[in-house]
Amino acid sequence: MKPIQVRFIMEILGRPPEHVSEALRLLVTQIKTEQGVKLIEEVHHPPVEVKDSKDLYTTFAEVVIEVPNLGRITDLMFKYLPSNVEILSPEEVTFSNVDMSMLASSITQRMHQYDAVTKRMISERDFALDKLKEYAPHLFKAPEPQTQPSHPSAQVHHEPKKAETKPKKEEKKSKSSKKKSKKK
């Protein structure tokens, strides 16, 4: 099979802009040193501030490389996660069923690795959650149901009615006035 030329677009986001440029430069240097990779061209673009962000910058590089086969492209894609991949040459690629099997196996193997990492992380999370429930169960109790509406305007306040009573002096006056009216 003829060597394959491919263009990767590599992007970096971060701060400050000098760090973003340096991180991208290091990433491209790593790609260049990969076994079986020949650098054809690299173009770095200056960092620009991300719209509607606070001091975040993005930059990208176009990296044209030559690799021996599609399997190597796949390996590099999984390792460096370019934002775009473009096969430049050859225009048509033919490969044997052995090559296709190796490519499919490589992708499947990588997927199994990611699956194992994911399952391990879920298991560790569940273990930590169980320990947290054991040592701090109060954090997991359901909130008590509210008996009153939560909105203050929806709450109705009832004042208890007071029994009507006359002061004692008035009672004495009224009794004495009744007695006086009877004498008359």
VENURRA-V816210 format. One record per residue. BURIAL is b if it has 9 or more other ideal C-beta (glycine too) atoms within 8 Angstrom, else e. Layout:
burial=[BURIAL;BURIAL]
//
This chain:
burial=[b;e;e;b;b;b;b;b;b;b;e;b;e;e;e;e;b;e;b;b;b;e;b;b;b;e;b;b;e;b;b;b;e;e;e;e;b;e;b;e;e;b;e;b;e;e;b;e;b;b;e;e;e;e;e;b;b;b;b;b;b;b;b;b;b;b;b;e;b;b;b;b;b;b;b;b;b;e;e;b;e;b;e;e;b;e;b;e;e;e;e;e;e;e;b;e;e;e;b;b;e;b;b;e;e;b;b;e;e;b;e;e;e;e;e;e;e;e;e;e;e;e;e;e;e;e;e;e;e;e;e;b;b;e;e;e;e;e;e;e;e;e;e;e;e;e;e;e;e;e;e;e;e;e;e;e;e;e;e;e;e;e;e;e;e;e;e;e;e;e;b;e;e;b;e;e;e;e;e;e;e;e;e;e]
//
